[in-house]
Amino acid sequence: MNVNAAVKMQELQKKFRRTGMIMGILSGLTYGIYSTFVVIAGQKEPLLGAAALVMAVAFVTCGLNDLIAGIWLLIWNAKKGKLSELGRSVKTFPGMMIIAGALLGGPLANGAYLLGLSLAGTAAIPISATCALFGAIFAWIFLKQKLTIRVIAGMIICVSGAVIINLVKPEGATNFTLGIICAFVAAISWGLEGVVSSFGGAILDCDIAVNIRELVSGIVILVVVVPIVKGMDLLGGTISSVSPMVWLALSGLSAAVSFLTWYKANSTVGCAIGMSLNVTYALWGVVLSVLFLGTELTPTMLIGSVVIVVGAVLVTMNPLEFLKKEA
């Protein structure tokens, strides 16, 4: 009887881990899609005409995207009958942690990321992917999560792939150095958010946690940050324009799915592994930008993307164990 219970528990743990890894990979794919859609939105008027106002464009885009993502999640939670949990969850300590994560990941990280995209082009995508490294470091410091040599090696390989992709400066980068700095700011902030969300997301329902995250981020950016960067006129013009709002609606939906699956992965398989799987958005972002944005596929992009995939696979499983099972 005890043996059967142990076997069932082991099977349940494997299923739990497998689900978490699938969520992590899905979060990376959908964030790559989000990155593509949000760049397309920035190529539409009035955002395109305000390209010189990089701060205003970045935060108007970021705020609208997060608010729309929050609205999509409200619809999702309403369909599942969970709306009443929103108010109760915000008042709890885990809810406060999610709000703290929202401020780190929204106004700070996402704003810096979009600013990096506008200044350094697609090179900002892989550089921001170093958030996995920062997330693992912060998880080790604050959450006492143990990292095996294999996981550490896989993370280093993922980051190495991001560096390789960045070796050749892409065409059209207006201020490459500043854009890269912004991408690193985003990476550090997302690393901290991953640690915070691991705690709050493990206690609260992930659907509710991510909904709080997106709504808080969007509202704070639009109400507090956009007026500071003098972007209110641009905000009004963007809202009244159909073309950019359609693409922002799509990017918001992609971001909602990405953050929902990311939070689920972090709370299921741990911050380090969850973020290492999410980091594959650097690969998806490059692939999608080549397919839909006309970005030139350089050798460094191709090699770096393959390296990222290898690192992500190493993080998620032990190849030697896999070969033993096959044998």
Contacts in CASP RR format, 6 or more apart in sequence:
PFRMAT RR
TARGET T0000
AUTHOR 0000-0000-0000
METHOD contacts of the structure
MODEL  1
MNVNAAVKMQELQKKFRRTGMIMGILSGLTYGIYSTFVVIAGQKEPLLGA
AALVMAVAFVTCGLNDLIAGIWLLIWNAKKGKLSELGRSVKTFPGMMIIA
GALLGGPLANGAYLLGLSLAGTAAIPISATCALFGAIFAWIFLKQKLTIR
VIAGMIICVSGAVIINLVKPEGATNFTLGIICAFVAAISWGLEGVVSSFG
GAILDCDIAVNIRELVSGIVILVVVVPIVKGMDLLGGTISSVSPMVWLAL
SGLSAAVSFLTWYKANSTVGCAIGMSLNVTYALWGVVLSVLFLGTELTPT
MLIGSVVIVVGAVLVTMNPLEFLKKEA
16 268 0 8 1.000
17 268 0 8 1.000
17 269 0 8 1.000
19 264 0 8 1.000
19 268 0 8 1.000
20 264 0 8 1.000
20 265 0 8 1.000
20 268 0 8 1.000
20 269 0 8 1.000
20 274 0 8 1.000
21 265 0 8 1.000
21 269 0 8 1.000
21 273 0 8 1.000
21 274 0 8 1.000
21 277 0 8 1.000
21 316 0 8 1.000
23 261 0 8 1.000
23 262 0 8 1.000
23 264 0 8 1.000
23 265 0 8 1.000
23 268 0 8 1.000
24 261 0 8 1.000
24 262 0 8 1.000
24 264 0 8 1.000
24 265 0 8 1.000
24 269 0 8 1.000
24 274 0 8 1.000
24 277 0 8 1.000
24 278 0 8 1.000
25 277 0 8 1.000
25 280 0 8 1.000
25 312 0 8 1.000
26 257 0 8 1.000
26 258 0 8 1.000
26 261 0 8 1.000
27 257 0 8 1.000
27 258 0 8 1.000
27 259 0 8 1.000
27 260 0 8 1.000
27 261 0 8 1.000
27 262 0 8 1.000
27 265 0 8 1.000
27 274 0 8 1.000
27 277 0 8 1.000
27 278 0 8 1.000
27 281 0 8 1.000
28 258 0 8 1.000
28 261 0 8 1.000
28 262 0 8 1.000
28 277 0 8 1.000
28 278 0 8 1.000
28 279 0 8 1.000
28 280 0 8 1.000
28 281 0 8 1.000
28 284 0 8 1.000
29 280 0 8 1.000
29 281 0 8 1.000
29 284 0 8 1.000
30 254 0 8 1.000
30 255 0 8 1.000
30 257 0 8 1.000
30 258 0 8 1.000
30 261 0 8 1.000
31 254 0 8 1.000
31 255 0 8 1.000
31 258 0 8 1.000
31 262 0 8 1.000
31 278 0 8 1.000
31 281 0 8 1.000
31 284 0 8 1.000
32 125 0 8 1.000
32 254 0 8 1.000
32 258 0 8 1.000
32 281 0 8 1.000
32 284 0 8 1.000
32 285 0 8 1.000
32 288 0 8 1.000
33 254 0 8 1.000
33 258 0 8 1.000
33 284 0 8 1.000
33 288 0 8 1.000
34 65 0 8 1.000
34 251 0 8 1.000
34 252 0 8 1.000
34 254 0 8 1.000
34 255 0 8 1.000
34 258 0 8 1.000
35 117 0 8 1.000
35 125 0 8 1.000
35 281 0 8 1.000
35 285 0 8 1.000
35 288 0 8 1.000
35 289 0 8 1.000
36 285 0 8 1.000
36 288 0 8 1.000
36 289 0 8 1.000
36 292 0 8 1.000
36 293 0 8 1.000
37 247 0 8 1.000
37 248 0 8 1.000
37 250 0 8 1.000
37 251 0 8 1.000
37 252 0 8 1.000
37 254 0 8 1.000
38 61 0 8 1.000
38 65 0 8 1.000
38 114 0 8 1.000
38 117 0 8 1.000
38 247 0 8 1.000
38 248 0 8 1.000
38 251 0 8 1.000
39 117 0 8 1.000
39 289 0 8 1.000
39 293 0 8 1.000
40 247 0 8 1.000
40 292 0 8 1.000
40 293 0 8 1.000
41 47 0 8 1.000
41 61 0 8 1.000
41 244 0 8 1.000
41 247 0 8 1.000
41 248 0 8 1.000
41 251 0 8 1.000
42 48 0 8 1.000
42 57 0 8 1.000
42 61 0 8 1.000
42 244 0 8 1.000
42 247 0 8 1.000
44 241 0 8 1.000
44 243 0 8 1.000
44 244 0 8 1.000
44 247 0 8 1.000
45 241 0 8 1.000
45 243 0 8 1.000
45 244 0 8 1.000
46 234 0 8 1.000
46 237 0 8 1.000
46 238 0 8 1.000
46 241 0 8 1.000
46 244 0 8 1.000
47 57 0 8 1.000
47 60 0 8 1.000
47 61 0 8 1.000
47 234 0 8 1.000
47 238 0 8 1.000
47 244 0 8 1.000
50 56 0 8 1.000
50 57 0 8 1.000
50 234 0 8 1.000
51 57 0 8 1.000
51 118 0 8 1.000
53 229 0 8 1.000
53 230 0 8 1.000
53 231 0 8 1.000
53 234 0 8 1.000
54 115 0 8 1.000
54 118 0 8 1.000
54 119 0 8 1.000
55 115 0 8 1.000
55 229 0 8 1.000
56 226 0 8 1.000
56 229 0 8 1.000
56 230 0 8 1.000
56 231 0 8 1.000
56 234 0 8 1.000
57 114 0 8 1.000
57 118 0 8 1.000
57 234 0 8 1.000
58 111 0 8 1.000
58 114 0 8 1.000
58 115 0 8 1.000
58 116 0 8 1.000
58 118 0 8 1.000
59 107 0 8 1.000
59 111 0 8 1.000
59 114 0 8 1.000
59 221 0 8 1.000
59 225 0 8 1.000
59 226 0 8 1.000
59 229 0 8 1.000
59 231 0 8 1.000
60 222 0 8 1.000
60 226 0 8 1.000
60 231 0 8 1.000
60 234 0 8 1.000
60 235 0 8 1.000
60 238 0 8 1.000
61 114 0 8 1.000
61 238 0 8 1.000
61 248 0 8 1.000
62 106 0 8 1.000
62 107 0 8 1.000
62 110 0 8 1.000
62 111 0 8 1.000
62 114 0 8 1.000
62 218 0 8 1.000
62 221 0 8 1.000
63 110 0 8 1.000
63 217 0 8 1.000
63 218 0 8 1.000
63 221 0 8 1.000
63 222 0 8 1.000
63 225 0 8 1.000
63 226 0 8 1.000
64 218 0 8 1.000
64 222 0 8 1.000
64 235 0 8 1.000
64 238 0 8 1.000
64 239 0 8 1.000
64 245 0 8 1.000
64 248 0 8 1.000
65 110 0 8 1.000
65 248 0 8 1.000
65 251 0 8 1.000
65 252 0 8 1.000
65 255 0 8 1.000
66 106 0 8 1.000
66 110 0 8 1.000
66 214 0 8 1.000
66 215 0 8 1.000
66 217 0 8 1.000
66 218 0 8 1.000
66 221 0 8 1.000
66 252 0 8 1.000
66 255 0 8 1.000
67 214 0 8 1.000
67 215 0 8 1.000
67 218 0 8 1.000
67 219 0 8 1.000
67 221 0 8 1.000
67 222 0 8 1.000
68 248 0 8 1.000
68 249 0 8 1.000
68 251 0 8 1.000
68 252 0 8 1.000
68 253 0 8 1.000
69 214 0 8 1.000
69 252 0 8 1.000
69 253 0 8 1.000
69 255 0 8 1.000
69 256 0 8 1.000
69 259 0 8 1.000
70 211 0 8 1.000
70 214 0 8 1.000
70 215 0 8 1.000
70 218 0 8 1.000
70 252 0 8 1.000
70 256 0 8 1.000
72 252 0 8 1.000
72 253 0 8 1.000
72 256 0 8 1.000
73 207 0 8 1.000
73 210 0 8 1.000
73 211 0 8 1.000
73 214 0 8 1.000
73 215 0 8 1.000
73 256 0 8 1.000
73 260 0 8 1.000
74 83 0 8 1.000
74 211 0 8 1.000
74 215 0 8 1.000
76 207 0 8 1.000
76 211 0 8 1.000
76 256 0 8 1.000
77 83 0 8 1.000
77 85 0 8 1.000
77 86 0 8 1.000
77 207 0 8 1.000
77 208 0 8 1.000
77 211 0 8 1.000
80 207 0 8 1.000
82 205 0 8 1.000
82 207 0 8 1.000
82 208 0 8 1.000
85 205 0 8 1.000
85 208 0 8 1.000
86 208 0 8 1.000
86 211 0 8 1.000
86 212 0 8 1.000
89 95 0 8 1.000
89 98 0 8 1.000
89 204 0 8 1.000
89 205 0 8 1.000
89 208 0 8 1.000
89 209 0 8 1.000
89 212 0 8 1.000
90 96 0 8 1.000
90 99 0 8 1.000
90 212 0 8 1.000
92 204 0 8 1.000
94 199 0 8 1.000
94 200 0 8 1.000
94 201 0 8 1.000
94 203 0 8 1.000
94 204 0 8 1.000
94 209 0 8 1.000
95 200 0 8 1.000
95 204 0 8 1.000
95 209 0 8 1.000
95 212 0 8 1.000
97 196 0 8 1.000
97 197 0 8 1.000
97 199 0 8 1.000
97 200 0 8 1.000
98 196 0 8 1.000
98 197 0 8 1.000
98 200 0 8 1.000
98 201 0 8 1.000
98 204 0 8 1.000
98 209 0 8 1.000
98 212 0 8 1.000
98 213 0 8 1.000
98 216 0 8 1.000
99 212 0 8 1.000
99 213 0 8 1.000
99 216 0 8 1.000
100 196 0 8 1.000
101 192 0 8 1.000
101 193 0 8 1.000
101 194 0 8 1.000
101 196 0 8 1.000
101 197 0 8 1.000
101 213 0 8 1.000
102 193 0 8 1.000
102 212 0 8 1.000
102 213 0 8 1.000
102 214 0 8 1.000
102 216 0 8 1.000
102 217 0 8 1.000
102 220 0 8 1.000
103 216 0 8 1.000
103 217 0 8 1.000
103 220 0 8 1.000
104 189 0 8 1.000
104 190 0 8 1.000
104 192 0 8 1.000
104 193 0 8 1.000
104 196 0 8 1.000
105 189 0 8 1.000
105 190 0 8 1.000
105 193 0 8 1.000
105 217 0 8 1.000
106 189 0 8 1.000
106 217 0 8 1.000
106 218 0 8 1.000
106 220 0 8 1.000
106 221 0 8 1.000
107 217 0 8 1.000
107 220 0 8 1.000
107 221 0 8 1.000
107 224 0 8 1.000
107 225 0 8 1.000
108 185 0 8 1.000
108 186 0 8 1.000
108 189 0 8 1.000
109 131 0 8 1.000
109 185 0 8 1.000
109 186 0 8 1.000
109 187 0 8 1.000
109 189 0 8 1.000
109 190 0 8 1.000
109 193 0 8 1.000
110 186 0 8 1.000
110 217 0 8 1.000
111 186 0 8 1.000
111 221 0 8 1.000
112 182 0 8 1.000
112 183 0 8 1.000
112 185 0 8 1.000
112 186 0 8 1.000
112 189 0 8 1.000
113 124 0 8 1.000
113 128 0 8 1.000
113 182 0 8 1.000
113 183 0 8 1.000
113 186 0 8 1.000
115 179 0 8 1.000
115 182 0 8 1.000
116 124 0 8 1.000
116 178 0 8 1.000
116 179 0 8 1.000
116 180 0 8 1.000
116 182 0 8 1.000
116 183 0 8 1.000
116 186 0 8 1.000
117 124 0 8 1.000
117 125 0 8 1.000
118 174 0 8 1.000
119 173 0 8 1.000
119 174 0 8 1.000
119 175 0 8 1.000
119 176 0 8 1.000
119 178 0 8 1.000
119 179 0 8 1.000
119 182 0 8 1.000
120 127 0 8 1.000
120 170 0 8 1.000
120 173 0 8 1.000
120 175 0 8 1.000
120 176 0 8 1.000
120 177 0 8 1.000
120 178 0 8 1.000
120 179 0 8 1.000
120 180 0 8 1.000
120 182 0 8 1.000
120 183 0 8 1.000
121 170 0 8 1.000
121 172 0 8 1.000
121 173 0 8 1.000
121 179 0 8 1.000
122 170 0 8 1.000
122 285 0 8 1.000
122 286 0 8 1.000
122 289 0 8 1.000
122 293 0 8 1.000
122 295 0 8 1.000
123 165 0 8 1.000
123 166 0 8 1.000
123 169 0 8 1.000
123 170 0 8 1.000
123 173 0 8 1.000
123 176 0 8 1.000
123 180 0 8 1.000
123 183 0 8 1.000
124 179 0 8 1.000
124 180 0 8 1.000
124 182 0 8 1.000
124 183 0 8 1.000
124 186 0 8 1.000
125 183 0 8 1.000
125 281 0 8 1.000
125 282 0 8 1.000
125 285 0 8 1.000
125 286 0 8 1.000
125 289 0 8 1.000
126 161 0 8 1.000
126 162 0 8 1.000
126 163 0 8 1.000
126 165 0 8 1.000
126 166 0 8 1.000
126 282 0 8 1.000
126 286 0 8 1.000
126 304 0 8 1.000
126 308 0 8 1.000
127 162 0 8 1.000
127 166 0 8 1.000
127 180 0 8 1.000
127 183 0 8 1.000
127 184 0 8 1.000
127 187 0 8 1.000
128 183 0 8 1.000
128 184 0 8 1.000
128 186 0 8 1.000
128 187 0 8 1.000
128 190 0 8 1.000
128 282 0 8 1.000
129 158 0 8 1.000
129 159 0 8 1.000
129 162 0 8 1.000
129 187 0 8 1.000
129 279 0 8 1.000
129 281 0 8 1.000
129 282 0 8 1.000
129 308 0 8 1.000
130 159 0 8 1.000
130 162 0 8 1.000
130 184 0 8 1.000
130 187 0 8 1.000
131 186 0 8 1.000
131 187 0 8 1.000
131 188 0 8 1.000
131 189 0 8 1.000
131 190 0 8 1.000
131 191 0 8 1.000
131 275 0 8 1.000
131 278 0 8 1.000
131 279 0 8 1.000
132 155 0 8 1.000
132 158 0 8 1.000
132 159 0 8 1.000
132 191 0 8 1.000
132 272 0 8 1.000
132 275 0 8 1.000
132 276 0 8 1.000
132 278 0 8 1.000
132 279 0 8 1.000
133 155 0 8 1.000
133 156 0 8 1.000
133 158 0 8 1.000
133 159 0 8 1.000
133 187 0 8 1.000
134 187 0 8 1.000
134 188 0 8 1.000
134 190 0 8 1.000
134 191 0 8 1.000
134 192 0 8 1.000
135 190 0 8 1.000
135 191 0 8 1.000
135 192 0 8 1.000
135 194 0 8 1.000
135 195 0 8 1.000
135 271 0 8 1.000
135 272 0 8 1.000
135 275 0 8 1.000
136 147 0 8 1.000
136 151 0 8 1.000
136 152 0 8 1.000
136 155 0 8 1.000
136 271 0 8 1.000
136 272 0 8 1.000
136 275 0 8 1.000
136 276 0 8 1.000
138 191 0 8 1.000
138 192 0 8 1.000
138 194 0 8 1.000
138 195 0 8 1.000
138 271 0 8 1.000
139 145 0 8 1.000
139 194 0 8 1.000
139 195 0 8 1.000
139 198 0 8 1.000
139 270 0 8 1.000
139 271 0 8 1.000
139 272 0 8 1.000
140 146 0 8 1.000
140 147 0 8 1.000
140 272 0 8 1.000
142 195 0 8 1.000
143 195 0 8 1.000
143 198 0 8 1.000
143 199 0 8 1.000
143 271 0 8 1.000
145 270 0 8 1.000
145 271 0 8 1.000
145 272 0 8 1.000
147 272 0 8 1.000
150 314 0 8 1.000
150 315 0 8 1.000
150 318 0 8 1.000
151 272 0 8 1.000
151 273 0 8 1.000
151 276 0 8 1.000
151 315 0 8 1.000
153 311 0 8 1.000
153 314 0 8 1.000
154 276 0 8 1.000
154 311 0 8 1.000
154 312 0 8 1.000
154 314 0 8 1.000
154 315 0 8 1.000
155 272 0 8 1.000
155 276 0 8 1.000
155 311 0 8 1.000
155 315 0 8 1.000
157 307 0 8 1.000
157 308 0 8 1.000
157 310 0 8 1.000
157 311 0 8 1.000
157 314 0 8 1.000
158 276 0 8 1.000
158 279 0 8 1.000
158 307 0 8 1.000
158 308 0 8 1.000
158 311 0 8 1.000
158 312 0 8 1.000
158 315 0 8 1.000
160 304 0 8 1.000
160 307 0 8 1.000
161 282 0 8 1.000
161 303 0 8 1.000
161 304 0 8 1.000
161 305 0 8 1.000
161 307 0 8 1.000
161 308 0 8 1.000
162 279 0 8 1.000
162 282 0 8 1.000
162 304 0 8 1.000
162 308 0 8 1.000
164 300 0 8 1.000
164 303 0 8 1.000
164 304 0 8 1.000
164 307 0 8 1.000
165 282 0 8 1.000
165 286 0 8 1.000
165 300 0 8 1.000
165 301 0 8 1.000
165 304 0 8 1.000
165 305 0 8 1.000
165 308 0 8 1.000
166 180 0 8 1.000
166 300 0 8 1.000
167 300 0 8 1.000
168 298 0 8 1.000
168 300 0 8 1.000
168 301 0 8 1.000
169 176 0 8 1.000
170 295 0 8 1.000
170 296 0 8 1.000
171 296 0 8 1.000
173 179 0 8 1.000
190 275 0 8 1.000
191 275 0 8 1.000
194 266 0 8 1.000
194 271 0 8 1.000
194 275 0 8 1.000
195 271 0 8 1.000
197 209 0 8 1.000
197 213 0 8 1.000
197 262 0 8 1.000
197 263 0 8 1.000
197 266 0 8 1.000
197 267 0 8 1.000
198 266 0 8 1.000
198 267 0 8 1.000
198 270 0 8 1.000
198 271 0 8 1.000
200 209 0 8 1.000
200 267 0 8 1.000
201 209 0 8 1.000
201 263 0 8 1.000
201 266 0 8 1.000
201 267 0 8 1.000
202 266 0 8 1.000
202 267 0 8 1.000
206 260 0 8 1.000
206 263 0 8 1.000
206 264 0 8 1.000
206 267 0 8 1.000
207 260 0 8 1.000
209 263 0 8 1.000
210 256 0 8 1.000
210 259 0 8 1.000
210 260 0 8 1.000
210 263 0 8 1.000
213 259 0 8 1.000
213 263 0 8 1.000
214 255 0 8 1.000
214 256 0 8 1.000
214 259 0 8 1.000
222 235 0 8 1.000
226 232 0 8 1.000
226 235 0 8 1.000
238 244 0 8 1.000
238 245 0 8 1.000
238 248 0 8 1.000
239 245 0 8 1.000
258 278 0 8 1.000
258 281 0 8 1.000
262 274 0 8 1.000
262 275 0 8 1.000
262 278 0 8 1.000
265 273 0 8 1.000
265 274 0 8 1.000
265 277 0 8 1.000
265 278 0 8 1.000
266 274 0 8 1.000
266 275 0 8 1.000
272 315 0 8 1.000
273 315 0 8 1.000
273 316 0 8 1.000
276 311 0 8 1.000
276 312 0 8 1.000
276 315 0 8 1.000
276 316 0 8 1.000
277 312 0 8 1.000
277 315 0 8 1.000
277 316 0 8 1.000
279 308 0 8 1.000
279 312 0 8 1.000
280 308 0 8 1.000
280 309 0 8 1.000
280 312 0 8 1.000
282 305 0 8 1.000
282 308 0 8 1.000
283 305 0 8 1.000
283 308 0 8 1.000
283 309 0 8 1.000
286 295 0 8 1.000
286 297 0 8 1.000
286 301 0 8 1.000
286 305 0 8 1.000
287 305 0 8 1.000
289 295 0 8 1.000
290 296 0 8 1.000
290 297 0 8 1.000
290 301 0 8 1.000
313 319 0 8 1.000
END
